[in-house]
Amino acid sequence: GLDEVIPYLDMIELVGGEPLMFPELIDFMKWMIDRNYAKQLKIRFITNGTIVDPEIFSYFKDFREIEMIVSVDAYGKKDDYIRDGSNWNTKLHFINICAQTPNLNLAFSNTFTWMNIGHLPELYHFFYNEFGISLALNNPVSYPQYFQAVHLPQDIKQLYLNTTYQSEFSNKESLTQILQTPGDPEQFKIGIRRVKQLDKRRGNYFLEQFPEFEKYYNAA
């Protein structure tokens, strides 16, 4: 049972779905606190930042350390689109609460595809200016292949290089190299068709947030 394992652990990582929605989470945290395991444990959450539950946060002080890794892929409504079910204002509220919570270390996880690679500078500058945080921007999607950023059409790559990529931000050299590398147009066509299918299923509209793709989306 857990009593045989947890005394030998340094850290527990909780991932999703959304770990802050686990119905057993509060009871699990109370159980660790009651048995004096909490003071030796670091708990790492990987979260979308959509659940703000004061009761959960109230138990964090009893643990050695809490690490909250918030998944964020773009700024504002672009992030809401990419991370379907997310809400940017709720995420910012969550981040602000985390920043004010003792014993909690805040970090961020970012994945980029051809959808958001051109908008990473905007995300970087927002977090740097608002929170003093320098996002790494170094996690490319590997699967499915048709969402890999290298497969962007050349005209959109050039658009980003001439506009959003004129500022300085982390990992700029590697990201620029991706935009300068030829991709596979057929992979992009598969990807944009998939986006259109997801829009129909979810009731979203890709072009509201990414209008630069209009001719490709309409042709898909």
N, C-alpha and C positions, 0 to 999 in steps of 0.2 A: 504494500500500500504506500500511500504518499508519505506516511510517517517514516518509512524506511529509506526514502529517497531524498526528501527535502533537506534534512540536516546536512547533507553533503553537497548541496548546491550553493553556488555563488549568485546565480542569476536565473530568473525565469522570464522567458519571452512569450508574450501573448500576441498572436496575430489573428487575422480574420479569415473571412468576413470582417466584422467590426468588433474587436475585442471588448470595447466598452459597452456593447450590447449583450454580452454573455449573461444570461439570467443567473448563472451561478457565481458571477464575479464577486459580488459583495460578500456572500457567504464564504467563498474561498479566501478572500482577504482577511475576514474576521477569524477564520480557522487558523491561518498562519500567525496572526497577531496573538490569539489566545494561547498558542503553543510556543510563543517566543521565537518563532522562526523568522518573523518579519525583520527584526533588527539586524539580521545577518544577510538579508536578501536584497538584491537589486531586481526590480521588476521593469521589464522593457515592454512598452506597448507600441505597436505599429498601427496607426489609426488614420481615418479620414478626417478626424476633427469635427465630427458631426454631432457628437453626444456630449452635452455639458450636464453632468450629474453631480451636484454638490456633495451628495452622500459618498460617492466613490472617491472624490477628491479628499474628503475629510479623513480617510484612512491612510493617505499617502505618508503622512508625517510619522507613522509608526514603522515605516520600512527604512532600511539603510539608504536606499536611493530609488528614485523613480526616473526612468528615461522615457520620454514621450516623443516618438518619431512620427511626425505628421506628414502624410502624403499630399503633395501639392505639385501640380503639373503645369499650371499657367496662372495668370492673374485674372481675378474677377470672374465674370461669367464664362470666360473660356475654360477655366478650371471646372466650373459647374457642368459644362458640356462634356468635357473629357471624362470627368469622374462622375458619371451619371448618378444622381441621388445626392450629390454634394451640394452645399450651399455656402457661398463665399463669405457672407456676413456671419453666419454661424461659425465658420472656420476661424475667422478673425477673432471673434468673441472667445472661442476655445483657446486660441493661441495667447491672447491677452491674459486669460485666467491662468494658463500654464506658466506664463512669464512671471506672474505674481505669487506662484505657489512655492513655498519653501520646500527644499529637498527634491525638487523636480528639475531635471535637465531637459531642455527642449532642443530637438533636432528635426531635420527635414529630409524627406526622401522625394526624389524627383525622377520621373522616367520621361524620356523624350522620344517622339515619333516624328513623321513628316507633318503631323498636325500642329505640333507646338514648337518645333525647333526654331522657327522664325520669331517666336514670341517669348523665348527664354530671357532675352535681355530685359524686357519689361518686368518679368517676374523677379529677376535678380535685383534690379534697381529698387523695386518696391520693398523687398525684404531688407535690403541694405539700408535704405533711407528710413524705414519705419522701425526696424528692430536692431539694426547694426549687425545683421547676419549676412554672411557671404555664402550663398548657396553654391554647392559643388557643381551642379549641372553636368554630371558625368556618367549618367546611367542610361545608355541607349536601349531601346526595346530590341530584343533579339528574335522574339516570336510573337505573333506571326510575322513572317518575313515581309509581307506586303505593307506593313506599317513602318518599316525601317526608313529613317529619315533620308538615307542616301537616294531613295527612289523618287524623291520630289522631281517634278518637271523643272527643266533648266530655267525657264523664265521666272518661276517662283523663287528658285534658289537665288537668282540674280537680283530679284526684287528685295529679298531679305539682306543680301550682302550690301546693297546700295542704301538701305534704310536702317532697319533695326540693328544691324551689325556694325554701324559706324561708331557706337559707343564702346566703352571698355567694361568687361564683365568676366567672371571666372570661366575658365576652360574655353575661352574664345578661340584660341588657335586650333584646338581639336575640332570644335564645332564648325569653324570656318572651312576646315579641310573636308569635312563631310559635305558641305554645300558646294565645294569645288570638285567633288568626285562624281563622275557619271554613274547614274543608277540604271535600273531596268524599268523602262516605261510600262511594260506589261504588268509588273508587280504593282506599280502605282495604280493602274486601272483596276486591278482586283481590289486594291485597298479602298479606292474611292467608291466603288460599287458596294463594298461592304458597309461603308459609312452611310450610304444612302439607304441601304436595307435597315440598318440600326435606327436611322431617323424615323422611318416608317413605323417600326415596331414601338419606339419610345415616344413618338410624338414630338421629336425635336427637329431643328432645322439648322444644319451645319453652317450654312452661309450667313446666318445671323451673326456668328462670331468669327467666321473665317471667310470673308467675302472675296478674298484674293483667289479662291478656288472656283469661282462661279462657272467659268467655261468648262472646266473638267467635271464638276458636279452635275451640271445640266446635261452633259454629253454621256454621263454614266448610265 
